[in-house]
Amino acid sequence: MSFNYNSPALDSTTLIDLYKAMLKSRMIEEKMLILLRQGKISKWFSGIGQEAVAAGITLALSKDDYILPMHRNLGVFTSRNIPLYRLFSQWQGKENGFSKGRERSFHFGTQEYKIVGMISHLGPQCGIANGIALADKLRNSKKVTAVFSGEGGTSEGDFHEALNVAAVWQLPVMFCVENNGYGLSTPVDEQFKCANIADKGIGYGMESHIIDGNNIVETYSKVSEIAQSMRQDPRPVLLEFKTFRMRGHEEASGTKYVPKELLEHWALKDPLENFQEYLRSRQILSERKEAAIKLEFSQEINENLERAFAEKEINSTLSKELDDVYKPFVYQQTKSNEKKINIRLVDAISKGLYQSMEKFDELLIMGQDIAEYGGVFKVTEGFLEAFGKERIRNTPICESSIIEAAYGLSINGMKSVVELQFSDFVTAGFNPVVNVLAKSHYRWGQAADVVLRMPCGAGVGAGPFHSQTNEAWFTKTPGLKVVYPAFPADAKGLLCSAIEDPNPVLFFEHKQLYRSVYQDVPEDYYTLPLGVATLLTEGDAVSVITYGAGVHWALEIVKKHTINADIIDLRTLQPLDEACIFNSVKKTGRAIILQEDTLFGGIASDIAAMINEFCFEFLDAPIIRVASAQMPVPFAKNLEQLYLPKERFENELLKLLKY
Ligand SMILES: Cc1ncc(C[n+]2csc(CCOP(=O)(O)OP(=O)(O)O)c2C)c(N)n1
């Protein structure tokens, strides 16, 4: 098989560099296959036959352009010249790797080499690339971000969302699709119906190109040319690289389902052998030079392997592991002057957000209808005029992609707040919250400096899709922080802290409280610590532990019956102020936990279990949990009242006092 390697004409140094980049990843792979058979390494995803794509793209970009590779792109890592012992150590889960033994194979990232390791869910990579590129575009840094996807991954909603956002925002992202014929065992004709993935470009209003992914000269030259043009004229480009996967999806799975003729056909198009042949025929690669390069690589591989094998097993402790789930953040109290104004919860949130925008130049707000329209709850009304369209960004309706973009911004050093129109709609972006944001710091020490604003809660006749209070989906996920204020002054101070905190924070805002609760709130910027509850009333008859709308029900009912109660407003659910809860229960001997969420699996259950474990000897009565009924939230007012727990709380509280 002969490829056209003559056009455009590249100098011989570049040609040799391209050859070496492909050869090195091929030689490492061949070694890995031997080690795999010997049981010395675990899984291996082979990129044999596809080396020209990863190597060509990486060499065509600058070292400070971010690349987001996938599981078959060894050439990205080797072409960025990562010392091999570090790669080998990574694959063995050892200390010299990049993820302290926490991540396998190619699922690791490194800021040092500007590589963002893959998210197993494939599609999210594309949305993350958008955020990185957005930061570059806003800074006018003339950089390009390259993100990889297999053709299988293009069937995911995340891929579609990301291309749409990149096109609307004209982000300098190179979407590199390696069309290698199969997604695991599924051939392309069972994955999509269009002739070429590149054909999808027109649907997004995006330039696209088909590139022969087995021809290193074509790959390198076209990518270089396109990248150059993207730096001058920032825009997304969709590139489809035609290539083929010569081995199984992963080594253990084989290629039985691939017709033999297809493998034979593509074997003739091997990117390395054909190029090697060409270089030999043009006398660019002499026999001596070829042997010398191979010897050098083989020595490098063996020496680095020995070093990685000699490295001790990783050594850690549970407390060290737990310490890395969140990025350390030292809270610094910022106090406002004494001047206060009487405002509603919604105004306090708006002011906290506004003052945070003034404080942090590189803070962005993203959300649906938040700019000219001011958001459905008008929290960002007037922001556009103050901060401009780049920082107050209306988004298409694509929660997943925007949360991924928020993470990408964080990778590239910026902060963001994402307004979910209703907390119910976070389901459309659930994966990036629980898998991407939550695991980031633990996986590779990368902050996910993102706040998700979550307008939530019932009592407003909004029905099953606009009334949920879904904090329990997130309080159980390590790596996330969850804030749930009940009062305006708390809401403002806690929101400012959430934005300062480099960890991902879900900030719940109760819609029914938005315009019904007023308070004197300090006018200037100030912060409040996360993880500290407040004792709203003090008494020794019972501990009422609650948050959000529950706080207001508890205050009303305790007052109505003049009960001598500790009412604890948790304010943040993760971290949880366990000490405040335990101190109170040890004093009163009775605990009732009230939540608006449905009962089963909610945070009340965990608090009850904790009180049982740590305060058992102090209890004079069973711990009571009160929550909404175990059903979707109904629309009609009287049905909604049946659902909500206020009345049951009153009854249960009185019963508990008599126990
Ligand atoms: C959301 C999700 N579903 C399923 C999988 C399992 N899976 C991992 S890779 C893969 C095939 C991917 O095919 P493609 O995108 O074409 O990339 P290739 O492996 O061919 O390089 C599948 C189904 C996954 N990782 N994530």
The ligand as an ORCA input file, in Angstrom:
! r2SCAN-3c Opt
* xyz 1 1
  C     -21.082      5.824     29.108
  C     -20.277      4.601     28.786
  N     -20.880      3.529     28.254
  C     -20.160      2.424     27.975
  C     -18.823      2.369     28.207
  C     -18.005      1.093     27.949
  N     -17.070      1.329     26.821
  C     -15.807      1.710     27.036
  S     -14.995      2.024     25.631
  C     -16.317      1.566     24.699
  C     -16.234      1.598     23.204
  C     -15.846      2.939     22.738
  O     -15.768      2.958     21.350
  P     -15.140      4.159     20.586
  O     -15.641      5.440     21.151
  O     -15.346      3.955     19.147
  O     -13.599      4.116     20.957
  P     -12.542      2.952     20.667
  O     -12.550      2.039     21.845
  O     -12.956      2.298     19.413
  O     -11.226      3.618     20.537
  C     -17.381      1.194     25.493
  C     -18.699      0.748     25.001
  C     -18.236      3.501     28.777
  N     -16.940      3.537     29.081
  N     -18.965      4.594     29.032
*
